[in-house]
Every structure is written in structure tokens, then in C-alpha cells.
Amino acid sequence: MVELVLNSGFVGIIIGILFVLAIGIFIERVIVFRNASSDAEAFADEFDEAIRGSDYDKAIEICDEYGGEHGAGVPEVYRIAIEHSSLGPATLRNVLDNHIELIVVPRLRARLGLLGTVARVAPMLGLIGTVSGMIGAFGTIAGATGAGVEPAALAGDIGMALGTTFLGLLVAIPIVFAITYLKARIEKLEIDLDRYSQKCLDVMFPSNPPTIAPNKRPSMATGEARA
């Protein structure tokens, strides 16, 4: 593919750069999705145990431990639930839904638009290369002397014309599949976040809630550390 890029001229180099950019975005998104969903079940079990033991401070520590520097995902949503636990289950459910919809999901969808742009632009750049190559071919024919057209020169222009079109499609098609895959991952993460949000509420607000000692409530120091 490197040889094809180099043989396709300046346009081919641009398409190659876009392809490398797309690969980088795809890998970065896959890592983000993995961080958002990794160890979710183990985290939920530890969180549930802390809540059932009426230890809200421990629950926050578990959220921070699993959330780490990435933030996105189930631990982040659970921490929001802890911080707004005084609102009650119905209002808290709306808070969690809004947080997922307005903050978590847009963060998961970040840079997908750029991938889509690359998928649309690459074939257009290939078409530009095709037109440029054909112009060069006709220029070669027009500039031919009485000895006739030099086949090698004409073949080079036509080869570049076809090569850029092929390169543009070669880049765009895998990106389209990549976008489809990433969107499917996002939809699954949304479903998981919704399921775990309800599970969190079921644990925090059982039918017969236990009496929670005042010293087990989240401390002000913990809240300040979060800010």
C-alpha cells in the first residue's frame, strides 16, 4: 500500500495521511470503550456490598478505584448516584439518565464525526487524483511529436489516475465498517449503562431500606476531594 500511495502523487499522500489518522482514531476509541466497560460486573458487586453495609464512603472509594483516570462508564454513573442520593429514586433516575445522555454518550461518540469525514473525503480526493491524471494523459497526447505518443508516459498518467481512485476506495470502505462497529459498541454501552443504573438504584433504594448511621454517610472531605 505504501508503494501505491507514493505512486499516486500528492493526492495519494494526503489519502495515506488520512488513513493513518483514521487508524489512530479507531484504536483510541476501542481503548476508550474498553475502559468504559472493563470489570463492570466486579465493580458492581463490590459497590453493592459496600452499600448494603451502609458504607457510602467505601462505595465512593470503590468508584474512584475502578473509574481511575478514565472516568467514563459504570463507576462514573455510580459515583453520580452516590453524590445525589438525597434526591430520591425517581429524581435520581432522571439525573443519571441526563448524565448518561448529555455527558457520557457524547464523550463516547467523540471523533466519530471525524472518521465519517475521512470516509467521505477519501473517495473525493481519489476522484481529484483521477481527473488530474487524465488531464496529464491528455496533455501527454497533445504534446506528442510526429514520433507519436510515448506509451510509458501515457501509462504513467493513466496509472496515477486509476491508482488514486482505488486508493480512495481502499481507505473509505474499511472506515465505513469501522464506524458501524464503533456505533454498535456505543449502543451496547448505552444499554449496559442503563441496566447498571437501574441496578444501582435497586441497591441504594431497596423496598425496605436499612437505617444508615450518620457516620456512614459520605463525608464532606470526600465530596471536596471529588471537586
NORLINBEL-V821835 format. One record per helix or strand of 2 or more residues. SS is the DSSP state (H for helix, E for strand). FROM is the first residue (numbers start at 0). TO is the last residue. If there is no record, write none. Layout:
ss = (SS:SS)
from = (FROM:FROM)
to = (TO:TO)
//
This chain:
ss = (H:H:H:H:H:H:H:H:H:H:H)
from = (1:8:39:55:73:84:88:111:150:213:219)
to = (6:36:51:66:82:86:107:141:203:215:225)
//
